C-alpha cells in the first residue's frame, strides 16, 4: 500500500515552501492566487488529505471530533440519540465517533482511554450502571464531558421539595436544575 502524500510532497509538486502549503491547507486567505491555484492543483493531483489528528497535536488546534459512549448500540433509543447528536455536530463542522460500552465497566474505561488517546475535543457519555467515577475524574480536567442518562460524578442527591418534604431542618428548598440524567422524551 503506497504511503499517503504529505504536505512536503504537495510543496515539492507545487514548487512552493512547506509553510505556504500549511497556510493554504489551514485556510489562510492572504496567499497569492497563482500560488494557491498551484497548491490546489498539486493537492488534487496527489490526492492529499489534511491530517486532522496530526493538526490537533498543536496547542490550540482541534481535530473537530467528539466521542459518544453509549450503553448499547443495538438499542433504538441510543441509535436515535446518536443520529441526533451526529446531525447537530455535523452542522457545526464536527465529526462524531460513536462507541458502545455494552454496560461493561472495564470496556467503558478502555473506550474512554482510547477516545482520549485519539484527542477528541469532548465526550458525551452514558456511564455504565455499575462503575466507579474514576474515568470521569480523569477525563473532566482534560476536555468537556457531558453525562447522559445517569450522573458521571458522585454527588449528594438534590434536596426534595413538595408534599412530605417539610421535615427538612430548614424547610422546603427549590430543586436545582438537573444537568445530567435521563433525556426528556
C-alpha positions in Angstrom: 0.0 0.0 0.0 1.5 3.3 -1.0 2.3 6.0 1.6 -0.3 8.8 1.6 1.1 12.1 0.3 2.3 14.7 2.8 2.3 18.5 2.8 6.0 18.2 2.0 5.0 16.3 -1.2 2.5 18.9 -2.1 5.0 21.7 -1.6 7.5 19.9 -3.9 4.9 19.3 -6.6 3.6 22.9 -6.4 7.1 24.4 -6.2 6.3 26.4 -3.0 7.5 26.4 0.6 6.1 23.9 3.1 4.8 26.9 5.2 2.8 28.2 2.2 1.1 24.8 1.8 0.4 24.7 5.5 -1.2 28.2 5.4 -3.3 27.2 2.4 -4.5 23.9 3.9 -5.3 25.8 7.2 -7.5 28.4 5.4 -5.2 31.4 5.1 -6.6 33.8 2.6 -3.6 36.1 2.1 -1.8 33.7 -0.4 -1.1 34.8 -3.9 -3.9 33.4 -6.1 -1.4 31.9 -8.5 0.3 30.1 -5.7 -3.0 29.0 -4.2 -4.0 27.6 -7.6 -0.7 25.6 -7.9 -1.2 24.2 -4.4 -4.8 23.2 -5.1 -3.7 21.5 -8.3 -1.0 19.6 -6.5 -3.4 18.6 -3.7 -5.8 17.2 -6.3 -3.1 15.5 -8.4 -1.5 13.8 -5.4 -4.8 13.0 -3.6 -3.6 14.8 -0.4 -5.8 14.7 2.7 -5.3 17.1 5.6 -4.3 15.0 8.7 -6.6 16.5 11.5 -5.1 14.1 14.0 -1.7 15.5 13.5 -3.0 19.1 13.4 -4.8 18.5 16.8 -1.4 17.9 18.5 -0.5 21.5 18.1 -1.7 23.7 21.0 -4.9 25.5 20.3 -5.8 23.2 17.4 -8.8 20.9 17.3 -9.5 17.6 15.5 -13.2 18.6 15.4 -14.1 15.2 16.7 -16.5 14.4 19.6 -16.7 11.0 21.3 -20.1 9.5 22.2 -20.0 6.5 24.5 -23.4 4.8 24.7 -24.6 1.7 26.6 -25.9 -0.4 23.7 -25.7 0.4 20.0 -28.5 -2.1 19.2 -31.0 -0.3 21.4 -33.2 2.0 19.3 -33.1 4.8 22.0 -29.3 5.0 21.7 -29.2 4.8 17.9 -31.8 7.6 17.7 -29.8 9.7 20.2 -26.5 9.0 18.3 -28.2 10.1 15.0 -29.5 13.3 16.6 -26.1 14.2 18.1 -24.3 13.4 14.8 -26.6 15.7 12.9 -26.1 18.6 15.3 -22.3 18.1 15.4 -22.1 17.8 11.6 -24.0 21.0 11.2 -21.3 22.7 13.3 -18.3 21.1 11.5 -17.6 18.2 13.9 -17.4 14.5 13.4 -18.9 12.1 15.8 -17.1 8.9 16.9 -19.7 6.6 18.5 -18.7 3.6 20.6 -20.7 1.1 22.8 -19.7 0.1 26.3 -22.3 -2.7 26.4 -22.8 -1.8 30.1 -19.4 -3.2 30.8 -17.4 -1.0 33.2 -14.0 -2.4 32.0 -14.9 -1.9 28.4 -16.2 1.6 29.2 -12.9 2.7 30.8 -11.0 1.3 27.8 -13.1 3.2 25.4 -12.7 6.4 27.3 -8.9 5.9 27.3 -8.9 5.2 23.6 -11.0 8.3 22.8 -8.7 10.4 25.0 -5.7 9.0 23.1 -7.5 9.9 19.8 -7.5 13.5 21.1 -11.3 14.0 20.8 -12.4 17.5 21.6 -15.1 16.4 24.0 -17.0 13.4 25.4 -20.7 12.7 25.6 -21.0 9.6 27.9 -23.6 7.3 29.2 -21.8 5.7 32.2 -22.4 2.0 32.9 -24.7 1.2 35.8 -22.0 -0.4 37.8 -18.9 1.7 37.5 -16.7 3.9 39.6 -16.4 7.5 38.6 -12.6 7.4 38.3 -12.9 7.7 34.5 -14.9 11.0 34.8 -12.5 12.4 37.4 -9.6 11.7 35.0 -11.3 12.9 31.8 -13.1 16.1 33.1 -9.9 18.2 33.6 -8.7 17.4 30.0 -11.8 18.2 28.0 -15.6 18.9 28.2 -17.6 15.9 29.4 -21.4 15.6 29.2 -23.1 12.8 31.1 -26.3 11.5 29.7 -28.8 9.0 31.2 -27.1 8.9 34.6 -24.6 11.0 36.5 -20.9 10.7 35.9 -19.6 12.1 39.2 -20.9 11.1 42.6 -22.8 13.9 44.2 -25.3 14.0 47.0 -28.9 14.0 45.7 -30.5 17.4 45.5 -32.9 18.3 48.3 -36.5 17.4 47.6 -39.4 19.8 47.7 -43.2 19.4 47.7 -45.5 17.3 49.9 -43.8 15.4 52.7 -40.6 17.4 52.5 -41.3 19.9 55.3 -39.3 17.6 57.6 -36.1 19.1 56.2 -34.5 21.1 59.1 -34.5 24.3 57.0 -37.9 23.6 55.4 -38.5 23.0 51.7 -35.9 24.3 49.3 -36.0 24.7 45.5 -34.7 21.8 43.5 -31.6 22.7 41.4 -31.8 22.4 37.7 -30.7 18.9 36.6 -27.5 18.9 34.5 -27.4 15.1 33.9 -29.8 12.3 33.9 -32.4 10.8 31.6 -33.2 12.8 28.5 -36.8 14.1 28.2 -38.9 12.2 25.6 
